[in-house]
Amino acid sequence: MYYVYEFYIVETGEIVYVGKGRGNRYKVRHSRNQLLTKTLKKYNCESRIVKQFENEKDAFQFEYDYINLLKDKGQCVCNIHSGGAGGSGEYWTDELREEYSKNNVMKLPEQRKRMQEHNPMSNPEIAEKTNGQKRKAVIIGNKEYASIKDAKRELNTTYESIVLWCKKGINAKGEKCYFKGQDPVEFKDKRYNKGSCKPLTYLGKHYESPLDLAEELGYSSTTIYSWLKRGFNTDGIPCRYDDDNRKLIFENRHVKRNRARAKGVIINGVKYSSCYEASKKLNIKMGTLYSYIRGVRKNPKYICSYDKK
């Protein structure tokens, strides 16, 4: 049994869609078109069977006539086509599937032959032509590779790395890299990887990285980084990063350390500016004097303490 059904807006009675089906097709609210789906969500719509048929062709004909009749009245806005064709129910019938398969243009002998001739999977000549369009010959150093894939396999690197080399013009070893047929990119920077570089100035000369200054002076990079942290080298010569805006005053680190260590002491009621002064005047070793002051060693001849003022 076949039938023609319709969806309508409950409040106004306007018919928005007409279709043909069987079974519970008229209750299904999806799998038609987006316009109907949006309409069913926006309005309060219901469905109902309009007319039933024993013959499917009669149902198709009625569907076609009914849709065109309603469209003349400004209804059936969700019907994209005029009806009269399609499957039965929610799925196609075996008859319609067989008919569609027989008339499927993709299965015609001429079409199958054309597809086979132009298919890279079955035609080596087409495959070679397609691969040639995708491949890019690349030159790294003094050697030419047929493609990036060949280069990455031999150099044991990644596809992305080789593309980056060609964009920069060189690889990490300083070898020229470029695609065949293109002009090589001129590498203007001093070093390949500038990610950890920070420019600085020393004695009026600009350096791209502390490593460059260390290499020129023959010092370790740790020494240069120490200068940059203080803002001066050990002789008081400014050594600054270009973005270092600190206001610094050079102070000899030995003088600074000795000043911090210089601490007044009182021995037998007499004040001394430091342990060094007391050890000289009393002819006592500084290590012994320190032990007296800290109480590690005791000597009744010397009563010692730090001057807390």
N, C-alpha and C positions, 0 to 999 in steps of 0.2 A: 504494500500500500504506500503510495506517494502522496504528498500534499504540498500546498503552497502556504507559507506562514508569513506573519508580519510582526514587526516590533513597533510599538506606538507609545506616545507619551500619555500617561494616565490622566493627567490634569486637563489636557487639551484635546486628546484623541487624535492628534496628528500622527500619521504613519511615517516613520523615518526610514524603514528598511523592509524589503520584501525578498523572500528567498524560497527555495524549493528543498525539500528534504524528506526523510522518513525516520521512523523510530522517534528518538527524543531530540532530533536535530533542532527543533524550534526552541528548546529550552537552553541550548548552549549559547553563552553570551560572549564568546571570543572566537578567534581564528577566522575572521572575515576581512575586516579592514580597520585601519586606525581611526578613521572618521567615525565609524559606528561605535568602536570601543570608547572613544571620548564622549560621544553622545550618551551612551548608556551610563557612563559615570556621572555626567553632568545633570541628567534629568531622571525622573522616576519613570522608567520604561518597563513595559510588560510585553509578552509575546503571546500569539494565539494562532491557531490554524484557521486559514480562510476557506480552503476547499481541498477535498481529498480526491485521488485519482487511482484507477487501477493500472493505467498505462503511464510510463514515465514520460514519453513524448508529449502526451496531453498535458502533463504537469508543467513541462518546460514551456509549452506554448502559452498556457494560462499565466505562468510567471512573467513571460515576456510582455504579454498584452496588459497585465495588471500593473506592472512597473511603469510602462509608458503612459497608461491612463492616469496614474497618480502623479507622475512627473508633470503632466500637462496641468495639473491642479497645484503644482508647487510643492508636492510632497515627495517622499522617497529620496530625501537629500543625501542619505548615506549609501545609496546604490550607485556605485561607480560605473557599472555596466548596465546594459538594458535587460540582462537576464536571458533565459532561454538556453543556457549552456552550463556545463559544470558537472560536478559529481553528485552522487546520491548520498544523503545522510552525511554523517561526519567524515566518512571515508569514501573513496572512489569504488565503484563497482568493478568487477573483473572485466566486464565488457568494455568499460571506458578505458581501463588500463591497457587492454589489448589494442584498442583502437588508437590510443595515443602512442603506443609503442610502434605500431605499424607506420604511423605518419610522422614519427620523430625525425626531423631533418638531420639530426646529429648521427643517425644510424644509416643514412643513405650511403651506398658504396662509394660515390664520388667524394662525399665528405670524409669518410673514414680514410680513403686513400690520401686526400690532401693533408689531413691531420698527421698521418704516419710519415709523410714526406717531410713535414716541417717540425717533427717532434725530435728534439735533441737526444732523447732517450733511445730512439730507434734508428736515427740517421747520424752516423759519425761525422759527416760533412757539416751538418747543421750544428752539431755539438761543438766542433772545432771553431766554427764561426762565432757561435755564442760565447764560448770561453775566451776567444780572442778579443771580443768587445769588452769583456769584463776585466781581462788581465791588463796590468800596467807594468811594463818593464821598468826596473829600478836599478840605478847605478849607485853602488856603495864602494867608496874608495876607488880602486882601479878595476873593479869587477862589475860586470853587468849580469843581472838576474832577470829571467823571463817574466817573473811576477813577484809580488810581495810574498806570496805563499812559498815560493822557492827560496827566497831570501831568508824568511823567518825560520824555515826548516834547517837551512845550512848554518845560520848564525845562532840558532837556538834562542830566539827572542820572540816577541809578540808582534802581531800585525799592527797594533796601535803604536808600538815603539818605532817601527820603520816609517809609518806615516808622519810621526813627530820629527824624526830625523830629517825627512824631506822638507818639512815645513821650516825647520831651523837652518837647514843647509848642511849640517854636519851631524855626526853621531857623537857619543860620549868619548870616543877615541880620537876625535878631531878629524875623521875621514869625511870627505865630501859625500853628500847624499842628495839625490834628486831623481825625479821621474824622467825616463827617456823621452826626448821630444820637448821637454820643458827646460827653460833656463834655470840653472842652479841658483838657489837663494844665497845671497851674500851674508855670511855670519859676521856681525859687527861687534858682538859682545866679546869680552875677554875669556869668560869661562862658559861652559856648556850649561851647567846647572847653577842657577843663581838663587835657588830657593832659600838657602841658609846664609846668603851673603848680606853684609851690612856695610855700607860705605863709611870711610873715616878719613880724617886728615891728620897728617903728622909732618912737622917742619914745613908747612905750607904746601905739601904734596898730597894729592888725592889718591886714595886706594879703594879698590872695589870691595876688598874683604880684609880682615885682620890677617888671614893666611898669606896674602900678598906682601904685607909689611914684614911679617915674620920671615918669609922666604928671602926678601931683599936684605934684611939686617942679619940674617943667619941666627935668629933667636927662635925659641920654641913659641908655638902659638899660645901656650899658657901664660908666658911672660907678657905678650902683647895684650891678651885679654885682661891681665892684672893691671896694666897701664890704663887701659880704657875704663876699667872700673873706678880707678882713683882719679882719672882725668889727666895724669902726668906720668912720665917715666921716672926712674929713680933719681934723675938729675934735675927734675922740675920742668922738663920740656913738655908742653901740652900735647896730649894724645887723646883725641875725642872722636866719637861717632859724629856724623854730620848732623844728626838730629838731637845731639846732647846739648841742652840749653842750661845746664846746671852752672851756678856761680860757685866756683871752687877756688880755694887758696892752697897753694902747695906748702906742705910741711914735711920736712925730712922724717921718715918713719922711725929712724933710730932715735932722734931727739924726742919725737912724740912718745915712743915706747919708754924711754928713760924718764921722761917727765911723769908718765903714769906710774912708773915704778918708784920714783923719788917720793919718799914719805918720811916726815919728821919722826925722830925717836927720842925717848928720854931714858938716859942711863945714869943711875945713881943721882937722879935729880938734875942732871945737866941735859939741856936740849941740844940736839943735833939736827941739821936739815935733812940728813939721810943716813942710811946705814953705812953708805960708802964713806961719808965724812967721819962717822963715829969709829969705823974700823981703822981708818988711817991714824986718827988721833990716839986711840986706845991700843993700837997695835994688836988688834984681834981680827982674825979671819972673818970675812963677811958671812960665810956659811955657819960658823960657830955662833956669830952674833944673831943671825936669823933664828937659830934654834933656841937661843936664850929668850928672844922676844916672844916666840910662839909657845914657849914652855916645854918644848921637846927635851931640852937639856936644862939642868938647873945648876947655878953657881952662886953661892951666897955672896961672892965678891961683887957680882953685877946684878943690880935690880933693873930690869929692862921692860920697856913698853913703848907702843907707838904713841906719837903725839896726836891726840884726837882733835886738836884745834885746827 
